[in-house]
């Protein structure tokens, strides 16, 4: 049985306190990137 997806795109949306030495993805705009990906996929009729 083939896998259910041909491609995967991962967008880190990890949240850490601003003072954390490693930082966090969310504070660098990753949530906006994720939303843009989802909107574009929906616009193209791609779901799941």
PyMOL commands that set and color helices and strands:
alter all, ss='L'
color gray80, all
select helices_A, chain A and resi 26-28+30-43
alter helices_A, ss='H'
color red, helices_A
deselect
rebuild
show_as cartoon
